């Protein structure tokens, strides 16, 4: 069954850029054999790494350091993209969000070895997370997992297994692989990235971002996943946003910065009994009262509270940020569309 699941995944889920957008070379100016990526701007605050996974592959990761950061984002990118295409975006996010950021290429993407499968992506994010802990001394409670589209799969798989995780961001997430193609109401054994079953296991605050005009992963995916969150942060439904352009909307970076600031202020999200403390509730907004699209009532038994954070005023840097991201975003065409849908259905 596992082999069949991997075969199904390979047929309709994974589209690594061919050829990769970058190469790896050894920095000749360094005596330590430091790696660097070609075709990107060289930055002193970026480490390029090769990480071994428990499934025997070797993946490439980039760690962007911010000297004022207290939190670290582990970013799982979308489909049909690799680190070379995401590099500038990662560097800009690190600056504007005031975080350290690690991005990585899945097995079979960019200059990572092997072939992409669902299980390999789970091993990939584990290797990246382990590197944060062992190489950079990052603590679990200071990590924010960020999953974009297909990247929501490995993100939620890891988040469901980390009890002290600081927060999660789901950007145009999928409920599951099959649900992207068919409006099924149950989970099948051969489905991949069963996010809809894993999201209730995530105990930290979750921010969901989705465009209302997404023509690759329907807006309903983000809304239903948000409904199932245990700790709901006010979602961002970007009116008119599609699948690959959300970073170009000014509200994207404003809302993301607001979320990062909120979780950064929260010294401990839960007390020993597993409930939010009064102070935490004041810091972590529950459900937005000014979402662009009215959300359905929460399934949580706890009474919803409006956000106490005031939206930031627009800044020139936000507009500049959107412009600088544009090239990277347009390259990140997340083609999560079936090439073998009938084969999946008949398997």
Long-range contacts (C-beta under 8 A, 24 or more apart in sequence): 1-189, 1-190, 2-119, 4-190, 4-347, 5-118, 5-189, 5-190, 5-192, 6-117, 6-118, 6-119, 8-177, 8-190, 8-192, 8-340, 8-343, 8-344, 8-347, 9-116, 9-117, 9-118, 9-177, 9-192, 10-115, 10-116, 10-117, 11-338, 11-339, 11-340, 11-343, 11-344, 12-177, 12-181, 12-337, 12-338, 12-339, 12-340, 12-341, 12-344, 13-79, 13-116, 13-118, 13-150, 13-177, 13-192, 13-193, 13-336, 14-79, 14-106, 14-108, 14-116, 14-117, 14-150, 15-79, 15-80, 15-335, 16-80, 16-82, 16-106, 16-108, 16-109, 16-110, 16-116, 17-80, 17-81, 17-82, 17-85, 17-109, 17-110, 20-82, 20-84, 20-109, 20-110, 20-111, 21-82, 21-83, 21-84, 21-85, 21-110, 21-331, 22-82, 22-83, 22-84, 22-87, 22-110, 22-111, 23-111, 24-48, 24-50, 24-60, 24-111, 37-62, 37-83, 37-84, 37-87, 39-84, 40-84, 40-87, 40-88, 41-87, 41-88, 43-91, 46-91, 49-131, 49-135, 51-104, 51-127, 51-128, 51-130, 51-131, 52-127, 53-107, 53-120, 53-123, 53-124, 53-126, 53-127, 54-123, 54-126, 54-127, 55-107, 55-114, 55-119, 55-120, 55-123, 56-114, 57-107, 57-112, 57-113, 57-114, 57-120, 57-123, 57-124, 58-112, 58-113, 58-114, 59-104, 59-105, 59-106, 59-107, 59-112, 59-113, 59-124, 59-127, 59-128, 60-104, 60-105, 60-110, 60-111, 60-112, 61-102, 61-103, 61-104, 61-105, 61-128, 61-131, 62-87, 62-90, 62-102, 62-103, 62-104, 63-100, 63-101, 63-102, 63-131, 63-132, 63-136, 64-90, 64-91, 64-94, 64-100, 64-101, 64-102, 64-103, 65-94, 65-100, 66-94, 66-95, 66-98, 66-99, 66-100, 66-101, 68-98, 69-94, 69-98, 69-99, 69-100, 70-142, 70-264, 71-99, 71-100, 71-142, 71-143, 71-144, 71-166, 71-260, 71-263, 71-264, 72-99, 72-100, 72-101, 72-102, 72-132, 72-136, 72-138, 72-142, 72-143, 72-144, 73-97, 73-99, 73-100, 73-101, 73-102, 73-143, 73-144, 73-145, 73-146, 73-169, 74-101, 74-102, 74-125, 74-128, 74-129, 74-132, 74-143, 74-144, 74-145, 74-146, 75-101, 75-102, 75-103, 75-146, 75-148, 75-151, 76-104, 76-121, 76-125, 76-145, 76-146, 76-147, 76-148, 76-151, 76-152, 76-153, 76-154, 76-155, 77-103, 77-148, 77-151, 77-332, 78-148, 78-149, 78-150, 78-151, 78-172, 78-244, 78-332, 78-334, 78-336, 79-149, 79-150, 79-334, 79-335, 79-336, 80-332, 80-333, 80-334, 80-335, 81-109, 81-331, 81-332, 81-333, 81-334, 82-109, 82-110, 83-110, 84-110, 85-328, 85-331, 85-332, 86-328, 86-332, 87-328, 88-324, 88-325, 88-327, 88-328, 89-247, 89-325, 89-328, 89-329, 89-332, 92-321, 92-324, 92-325, 96-253, 96-257, 96-317, 96-321, 97-256, 97-257, 97-260, 98-260, 99-144, 99-260, 100-136, 100-138, 102-128, 102-131, 102-132, 104-128, 106-154, 118-153, 118-192, 118-193, 121-153, 121-154, 122-154, 122-157, 122-158, 124-154, 125-154, 125-155, 125-157, 125-158, 126-158, 129-158, 140-164, 140-165, 140-166, 141-165, 141-166, 141-268, 142-166, 144-168, 144-169, 144-260, 144-263, 145-169, 146-171, 147-171, 147-173, 148-172, 148-332, 148-334, 149-173, 149-174, 149-216, 149-217, 149-243, 149-334, 149-336, 150-174, 150-193, 150-334, 150-336, 152-193, 152-195, 153-192, 153-193, 153-195, 156-193, 156-195, 156-198, 156-199, 156-202, 157-193, 157-198, 159-198, 159-201, 159-202, 159-204, 160-198, 160-199, 160-201, 160-202, 163-203, 165-202, 165-203, 165-204, 166-204, 166-263, 166-269, 167-204, 167-205, 167-206, 167-207, 167-233, 167-259, 167-263, 168-202, 168-204, 168-205, 168-206, 168-207, 169-206, 169-207, 169-209, 169-256, 169-259, 170-206, 170-207, 170-208, 170-209, 170-222, 170-225, 171-209, 171-210, 171-246, 172-209, 172-210, 172-211, 172-214, 172-216, 172-217, 172-221, 172-222, 172-243, 172-246, 172-334, 173-208, 173-210, 173-217, 173-221, 173-222, 173-225, 174-217, 174-221, 174-336, 175-221, 175-224, 175-225, 178-344, 179-221, 180-216, 180-217, 180-218, 180-221, 180-336, 180-337, 180-338, 181-338, 181-341, 181-344, 182-345, 190-344, 190-347, 195-225, 196-224, 196-225, 196-228, 199-225, 199-228, 199-229, 200-228, 200-229, 200-230, 202-229, 202-230, 202-231, 203-230, 203-231, 203-270, 203-274, 204-231, 204-269, 205-231, 205-232, 205-233, 205-259, 205-262, 205-263, 205-269, 205-284, 206-230, 206-231, 206-232, 206-233, 207-233, 207-234, 207-235, 207-236, 207-255, 207-256, 207-259, 208-235, 208-236, 209-235, 209-236, 209-238, 209-246, 209-252, 209-255, 209-256, 210-235, 210-236, 210-237, 210-238, 210-241, 210-246, 211-237, 211-238, 211-240, 211-241, 211-242, 211-243, 211-245, 211-246, 212-237, 212-238, 212-239, 212-240, 212-241, 212-292, 212-293, 213-240, 213-241, 213-242, 214-241, 214-242, 214-243, 215-242, 215-243, 216-242, 216-243, 216-244, 216-334, 216-335, 216-336, 216-337, 217-243, 217-334, 217-336, 223-295, 223-296, 226-295, 227-296, 227-298, 227-299, 228-299, 230-300, 231-269, 231-276, 231-284, 232-286, 232-287, 232-298, 232-300, 232-304, 233-259, 233-262, 233-284, 233-285, 233-286, 234-285, 234-286, 234-287, 234-288, 234-291, 234-307, 235-288, 235-291, 235-295, 236-291, 237-291, 237-292, 237-293, 237-295, 238-292, 239-292, 239-293, 243-334, 244-329, 244-330, 244-332, 244-333, 244-334, 245-329, 247-322, 247-325, 247-329, 248-322, 248-325, 248-326, 248-329, 249-322, 250-314, 250-318, 250-319, 250-322, 253-318, 253-321, 253-322, 254-311, 254-312, 254-314, 254-318, 257-312, 258-309, 258-311, 258-312, 261-309, 262-309, 276-302, 281-305, 282-308, 283-308, 285-309
